[in-house]
């Protein structure tokens, strides 16, 4: 399993907007090859979110991510998502993990 974890800070008042964007994006991700998408919010700090995307392996991720990046629905959602971030200079954290067991 090839897993990508993204961590975002979304202003508290924009949390519902973020969830609605993620719901739309999840449909596209799953349609284009992502095996699973999970969304979490921090218990103590409602501004902190974590998105987990799972793929079979790095090859399958490469194929799916190309299709996802080029999909016009995602391009539109990404632009809306960028407007939710706390500032223009903010860069979300991204980590990649391999499932070992």
C-alpha positions in Angstrom: 0.0 0.0 0.0 1.3 3.5 -1.0 -0.2 6.1 1.3 0.0 9.9 1.1 -0.8 12.0 4.1 -1.5 15.7 3.8 -1.9 18.1 6.7 -3.7 21.4 6.4 -4.6 24.3 8.5 -8.0 25.6 7.6 -9.5 28.6 9.4 -12.2 27.3 11.8 -15.0 29.2 10.1 -14.2 27.6 6.8 -14.3 24.0 8.0 -17.7 23.1 6.5 -16.6 24.6 3.2 -13.5 22.4 3.3 -15.5 19.3 4.0 -17.8 20.0 1.1 -14.9 20.5 -1.3 -13.3 17.3 0.0 -16.5 15.3 -0.6 -16.5 16.4 -4.3 -12.7 15.7 -4.7 -13.0 12.3 -3.1 -15.5 11.2 -5.7 -13.1 12.2 -8.5 -10.1 10.6 -6.7 -11.9 7.3 -6.3 -13.2 7.4 -9.8 -9.7 7.9 -11.2 -7.9 5.2 -9.2 -7.3 6.2 -5.6 -8.3 3.2 -3.4 -9.4 5.1 -0.4 -9.6 8.7 0.9 -9.9 9.5 4.6 -10.4 12.9 6.2 -9.6 13.7 9.9 -9.8 16.8 12.0 -7.6 17.4 15.1 -9.4 16.8 18.4 -7.8 19.8 20.1 -7.3 22.2 17.3 -10.3 22.4 14.8 -8.1 24.3 12.3 -5.8 21.3 11.8 -6.9 18.6 9.2 -5.3 15.5 7.8 -6.2 13.9 4.5 -5.0 10.3 3.8 -5.0 8.9 0.2 -4.2 5.2 -0.4 -3.0 3.6 -3.6 -1.9 0.0 -4.4 1.7 1.0 -5.1 3.8 3.8 -6.4 3.2 2.9 -10.1 -0.6 2.9 -9.6 -0.2 6.2 -7.7 1.7 7.7 -10.6 -1.0 6.7 -13.1 -3.8 7.9 -10.9 -2.2 11.2 -9.8 -1.6 12.2 -13.5 -5.2 11.6 -14.3 -6.3 13.4 -11.1 -4.1 16.5 -11.7 -5.4 16.9 -15.2 -9.0 16.4 -14.5 -10.9 19.7 -14.9 -13.1 19.0 -11.9 -10.0 18.8 -9.7 -8.5 21.9 -11.2 -11.6 23.9 -10.2 -11.8 22.3 -6.7 -8.1 23.0 -6.1 -8.6 26.7 -6.9 -11.5 26.8 -4.4 -9.4 24.9 -1.8 -6.5 27.4 -2.2 -9.0 30.1 -1.2 -9.7 28.4 2.1 -6.1 28.2 3.3 -5.0 30.6 5.9 -2.7 32.6 3.7 -1.1 32.6 0.2 2.3 31.7 1.6 1.0 28.6 3.5 2.3 25.3 2.3 0.5 22.1 3.5 2.7 19.3 4.8 2.9 16.1 2.6 4.3 12.8 3.6 4.5 9.4 1.8 4.3 6.1 3.6 4.6 2.4 2.6 2.4 0.0 4.5 4.8 -2.6 6.0 2.4 -5.0 7.7 
